[in-house]
Amino acid sequence: MKKLMMATAALALTAGTAYAGGHAKEVKLGVLFGFTGPIESLAPAMASGAELAMEEVTKSGMLLDSATVTPIRADTGCIDNGLAVANGEKLIAEGVNGIVGGDCSGVTGAILQNVAIPNGMVMISPSATSPGLSSMEDNGLFFRTSPSDAREGQVMAEILQEHDVKSIALTYTNNDFGKGLADAIQTSFEALGGEVTIVAAHEDGKGDYSAEVASLASAGGDILVVAGYLDQGGLGIIQSSLDSGAFDTFGLPGGMIGDSLPKNVGPDLDGSYGQIAGSDSEGAAIFAEQAKALGFDGTSAYASESYDAAALIMLAMQAANSTDPAEYGAKIMDVANAPGEVINPGELGKALELIAAGKDVDFQGATGVELIGPGESAGSYREILVKDGMNTTVKFR
């Protein structure tokens, strides 16, 4: 096997597709998430997911010339474009070969336009879901393992209809993510015959949301759908609604799903419901067990998508026989999709060995990966019901 890999590397060198003198022994991957800000409770498990894939590959010794993979964490603040771009540039300066991130849609677009494209850097986001990212010119550098909110809008509308909801009030965090998701929910719900009584933006980081809630309450609606962030504005809107008696049941899209919300709100959140990207694939169960053994929650929002994002970068490097984003970016769709031997979590070493031997792999990963169109997930969703103070999975869609 080692002789085969050395021969392959030598061939690549003569073809000019690898670095002179052979491959670097260390591959650096940026982990660019909102460790502070409105989804900070989700970032640790996301980072752990990405880093699990890197550790698995390093231990296998199968990546290129037995390269080790080193994660370098950096903060986006989720909604802080200046911080996200500065830290993206810092990762470039530190010599990363790829970026797992960003996380929230607005900062992800900013990193793509201001860091990734100018520097020719591949980035795979596990959680940026704005439909606008699907059509952004990215020079073939941007991918995501989460589905677009255009699909989530359809799923939420179906769930609302099944709960016999006839009308909703809708509020969204005032950024690209919130606006895109709100538009998708409104369009899909109205297409099914539902009424949207009001669509209103809210800002994150405020101490008082009583004025926003008063406007929502005056418009009315069977429930209030909150397309926001669970650790800031979305939480504030829900708490103010409950305190004032304006609404007692809430629709919770992806940015609102996480353990911290029912913990912070308490029993009054019971009966609220929503959805988040998630899979009931064989790989999802394997990943959840791996994460549990390592002390983090593999079912936490976007943790599995983060594992898959990191894995895809490394498998693509092997397929291109190069750590150069200009070389391996074109291989990401190949390793993500059929044909090829199915690869689940825990099998990255096997996948690298197969690729080195010239064989195809179909990386299913922790989310049943299938990339479509402009390099984004086809997507499945986990329907959530808040019950007894916890997010419980009702079914998958």
C-alpha positions in Angstrom: 0.0 0.0 0.0 2.8 2.4 1.0 4.7 1.7 -2.2 1.5 2.4 -4.2 1.0 5.7 -2.5 4.6 6.7 -3.0 4.4 5.8 -6.7 1.2 7.8 -7.0 2.8 10.7 -5.3 5.8 10.5 -7.6 3.6 10.4 -10.6 1.7 13.5 -9.4 5.0 15.3 -8.9 6.0 14.7 -12.5 2.6 15.9 -13.6 2.9 19.1 -11.6 -0.1 18.4 -9.4 1.7 18.2 -6.0 4.1 20.4 -4.1 7.8 20.2 -5.0 9.6 17.8 -2.7 6.4 15.7 -1.9 3.4 16.4 0.2 3.5 18.4 3.4 3.6 16.1 6.5 1.1 18.4 8.2 -2.3 19.4 6.7 -3.9 22.4 8.5 -7.7 22.8 8.4 -9.5 25.9 9.7 -12.5 25.4 12.0 -14.3 28.7 11.6 -17.4 28.8 13.7 -19.3 31.2 16.0 -17.7 30.3 19.3 -19.2 33.5 20.6 -22.5 35.1 19.6 -26.0 33.9 19.0 -25.3 30.2 18.4 -22.3 29.8 20.7 -24.0 26.9 22.5 -23.9 24.9 19.2 -20.3 25.6 18.2 -18.4 23.3 20.6 -20.1 20.1 19.3 -19.7 21.3 15.8 -16.0 21.8 16.3 -15.7 18.4 18.0 -17.4 16.8 15.1 -15.0 18.3 12.5 -12.0 17.5 14.7 -13.2 13.9 15.1 -12.8 13.4 11.4 -9.4 15.0 11.4 -8.2 12.8 14.3 -9.6 9.7 12.5 -7.6 10.5 9.4 -4.4 11.3 11.3 -4.6 8.0 13.2 -5.2 6.1 10.0 -1.9 7.3 8.5 -3.4 7.0 5.1 -3.7 10.6 3.9 -1.1 11.3 1.2 2.4 10.7 2.7 1.1 9.8 6.1 0.2 13.4 6.8 -1.2 14.6 10.1 -4.2 16.9 10.2 -4.2 19.8 12.6 -7.3 21.8 13.3 -7.0 25.6 13.9 -10.1 27.1 15.5 -11.2 30.6 14.8 -14.4 32.6 15.7 -16.9 34.1 13.4 -19.2 35.5 16.1 -21.9 34.1 13.8 -23.2 37.6 12.8 -19.9 39.7 13.0 -18.7 40.0 9.4 -15.6 42.0 10.4 -14.5 39.4 13.0 -15.3 36.5 10.6 -13.3 38.0 7.7 -10.4 39.0 10.0 -10.2 35.5 11.4 -10.5 34.0 8.0 -7.5 36.0 6.9 -5.7 34.9 10.0 -6.3 31.3 9.0 -4.9 32.0 5.6 -1.8 33.5 7.1 -1.4 30.4 9.3 -1.2 28.3 6.2 -4.5 26.4 6.3 -5.2 24.0 3.3 -9.0 24.2 3.7 -11.7 25.8 5.9 -14.6 24.0 7.6 -17.0 26.9 7.9 -18.4 29.4 8.2 -21.4 28.8 10.2 -24.1 31.4 9.9 -25.0 32.5 6.4 -24.1 36.2 6.4 -20.6 35.7 7.7 -20.1 32.7 5.4 -20.9 34.9 2.4 -18.5 37.5 3.7 -15.7 35.0 4.2 -16.3 33.5 0.8 -16.2 36.9 -1.0 -13.4 38.5 1.0 -11.2 35.5 2.0 -11.8 32.3 0.1 -12.2 33.6 -3.4 -9.2 36.1 -3.3 -7.0 33.3 -1.9 -8.4 30.4 -3.9 -9.4 28.6 -0.7 -11.9 25.8 -0.4 -14.5 26.1 2.3 -17.3 23.7 3.3 -19.9 25.0 5.6 -21.9 22.6 7.8 -24.6 25.1 8.7 -24.9 28.1 6.4 -28.4 27.6 4.8 -29.3 30.8 3.1 -30.8 30.2 -0.4 -28.7 33.2 -1.6 -25.5 31.1 -1.2 -26.7 28.7 -3.9 -26.4 31.3 -6.6 -23.3 33.2 -5.3 -20.4 33.1 -7.8 -17.8 31.0 -5.9 -15.2 29.9 -8.5 -16.0 26.3 -7.5 -14.6 26.9 -4.0 -17.7 26.7 -1.8 -19.7 23.7 -0.7 -22.1 22.9 2.2 -23.3 19.8 3.9 -26.5 21.4 5.1 -29.5 21.8 2.8 -30.7 25.2 1.6 -33.5 27.0 3.5 -35.6 26.8 0.4 -36.1 23.2 1.3 -36.6 23.9 5.0 -39.4 26.3 4.2 -41.3 23.5 2.5 -40.7 21.1 5.4 -41.9 23.7 8.0 -45.0 24.5 6.0 -45.9 20.8 5.8 -45.3 20.4 9.6 -47.5 23.5 10.3 -50.3 22.1 8.1 -50.1 18.7 9.9 -50.6 20.5 13.2 -53.7 22.1 11.7 -52.2 25.6 11.9 -54.2 28.0 9.7 -52.3 31.2 10.4 -48.9 32.3 11.7 -47.1 35.4 12.8 -43.5 35.3 11.5 -40.4 37.0 12.9 -36.9 36.7 11.7 -33.4 37.8 12.7 -32.5 40.8 10.5 -29.8 39.3 8.3 -29.3 37.1 5.2 -30.1 33.9 7.0 -33.2 35.2 8.7 -34.7 37.0 5.7 -34.0 34.0 3.3 -35.6 31.5 5.7 -38.6 33.8 6.5 -39.2 34.2 2.7 -39.1 30.4 2.2 -41.5 29.7 5.1 -43.9 32.4 4.0 -43.9 31.3 0.4 -44.3 27.6 1.2 -47.0 28.1 3.9 -49.1 30.4 1.7 -48.8 27.9 -1.2 -50.5 25.3 1.1 -53.3 27.8 1.9 -52.0 29.2 5.1 -52.2 32.8 6.2 -49.1 34.8 7.3 -50.5 37.7 9.4 -47.2 39.6 9.7 -43.6 39.2 8.7 -41.3 41.3 11.0 -37.6 41.5 11.5 -35.9 41.6 14.9 -32.4 42.5 15.9 -30.1 40.3 18.0 -28.5 41.4 21.3 -31.4 43.6 22.6 -32.4 43.5 26.2 -36.1 44.1 25.6 -38.3 42.7 22.9 -41.7 43.9 24.2 -42.3 46.3 21.3 -41.6 43.6 18.7 -43.8 41.2 20.5 -46.6 43.7 20.8 -46.6 44.2 17.0 -46.6 40.5 16.4 -49.4 39.9 18.9 -51.6 42.7 17.4 -51.4 40.9 14.0 -52.4 37.6 15.6 -51.9 34.1 14.4 -52.3 30.5 15.7 -48.6 30.4 16.6 -45.5 32.5 16.3 -42.7 31.2 14.0 -39.3 32.5 15.1 -36.7 32.3 12.4 -33.9 33.5 14.7 -31.0 32.4 16.9 -31.6 30.3 20.0 -29.0 32.1 22.2 -30.0 35.7 21.5 -32.9 37.4 19.7 -35.0 34.3 19.2 -34.7 33.5 22.9 -35.7 37.1 23.8 -38.7 37.1 21.5 -40.0 33.8 22.9 -39.4 34.8 26.5 -41.2 38.2 26.0 -44.1 36.5 24.3 -44.5 34.1 27.2 -44.2 36.8 29.8 -46.9 38.9 28.1 -49.1 36.1 27.1 -49.0 37.0 23.5 -48.2 33.5 22.3 -47.7 30.2 24.0 -46.7 27.9 21.1 -43.8 28.5 18.8 -42.6 27.3 15.4 -38.9 26.6 15.6 -36.7 26.5 12.5 -33.1 25.3 12.4 -31.5 28.3 14.1 -33.7 27.8 17.1 -33.0 24.1 17.7 -30.5 23.3 20.5 -30.5 22.1 24.1 -30.0 25.6 25.4 -33.4 26.9 24.3 -35.7 24.5 26.4 -33.2 24.8 29.2 -33.3 28.6 29.3 -37.1 28.9 28.6 -38.3 26.1 30.9 -41.5 24.1 30.8 -43.5 26.8 29.0 -41.7 25.8 25.8 -43.2 22.3 25.9 -45.5 21.7 22.9 -43.5 24.0 20.5 -42.1 22.3 17.5 -40.0 22.6 14.4 -37.2 21.0 12.4 -33.5 20.9 11.7 -31.3 19.3 9.2 -30.7 15.7 10.3 -30.6 12.1 9.1 -31.7 8.7 10.3 -29.0 7.0 8.2 -26.8 4.2 9.4 -23.9 6.7 9.6 -25.9 9.0 11.9 -26.2 6.3 14.5 -22.5 5.4 14.2 -21.4 9.0 14.6 -23.7 9.5 17.6 -22.0 6.6 19.3 -18.5 7.8 18.4 -19.3 11.2 19.8 -20.8 9.8 23.0 -17.6 7.9 23.6 -15.6 11.1 23.3 -17.9 13.1 25.6 -19.9 15.3 23.2 -23.4 15.1 21.7 -23.3 13.9 18.2 -27.0 14.7 17.7 -26.4 18.4 18.5 -27.3 20.7 15.7 -24.8 20.6 12.8 -22.3 18.4 14.6 -22.7 15.6 12.1 -22.6 18.0 9.2 -19.3 19.3 10.6 -17.8 15.8 10.6 -18.9 15.4 7.0 -17.5 18.7 5.9 -14.1 18.0 7.3 -14.1 14.4 5.9 -15.0 15.6 2.4 -12.0 18.0 2.3 -9.6 15.2 3.3 -11.0 12.6 0.9 -10.9 15.1 -1.9 -7.2 15.8 -1.1 -6.5 12.1 -1.5 -8.5 11.9 -4.7 -6.5 14.8 -6.2 -3.2 13.6 -4.6 -2.7 17.2 -3.4 -3.4 19.5 -0.5 -3.8 22.5 -2.9 -7.4 23.8 -3.0 -7.0 24.5 -6.7 -6.4 20.7 -7.2 -8.7 19.0 -4.7 -11.8 21.3 -4.9 -12.8 19.7 -8.2 -12.8 16.3 -6.5 -15.3 17.0 -3.7 -18.4 16.2 -5.6 -16.8 12.9 -6.8 -16.0 11.6 -3.3 -19.4 12.7 -2.0 -21.6 10.9 -4.5 -22.1 7.6 -6.2 -20.7 5.5 -7.7 -18.3 3.9 -5.3 -18.0 2.0 -2.1 -20.2 3.4 0.7 -18.2 5.1 3.5 -19.6 5.7 6.9 -18.1 7.4 10.0 -15.2 5.4 11.3 -14.2 4.3 7.8 -12.2 7.3 6.6 -8.9 5.3 6.7 -10.6 2.6 4.5 -11.8 5.3 2.1 -8.3 6.9 1.8 -6.9 3.5 1.1 -9.5 2.8 -1.6 -8.9 6.2 -3.2 -5.1 5.7 -3.3 -5.7 2.4 -5.0 -7.7 4.2 -7.7 -11.1 3.1 -6.6 -14.3 5.2 -6.2 -15.9 5.9 -2.9 -19.4 7.2 -2.1 -19.0 9.1 1.2 -22.3 8.8 3.1 -20.8 10.0 6.4 -23.0 11.0 9.3 -25.7 12.7 7.3 -26.2 10.4 4.3 -24.3 12.9 2.2 -25.5 13.6 -1.3 -24.3 16.9 -2.9 -26.5 18.4 -5.7 -26.5 21.4 -7.9 -24.0 24.0 -6.8 -22.4 21.7 -4.2 -24.9 21.6 -1.4 -26.8 18.9 0.5 -29.9 17.4 -1.0 -31.0 17.4 2.6 -33.2 15.5 5.1 -34.7 16.9 8.2 -35.4 15.9 11.8 -38.8 16.9 13.1 -38.6 18.2 16.6 -41.1 18.4 19.5 -40.3 20.1 22.8 -41.5 17.7 25.4 -40.6 17.5 29.1 -38.1 20.3 28.7 -36.2 18.5 25.9 -36.0 18.5 22.1 -37.3 15.1 21.1 -37.2 13.7 17.5 -40.6 12.9 16.2 -39.6 11.6 12.8 -37.4 12.3 9.8 -38.4 13.9 6.5 
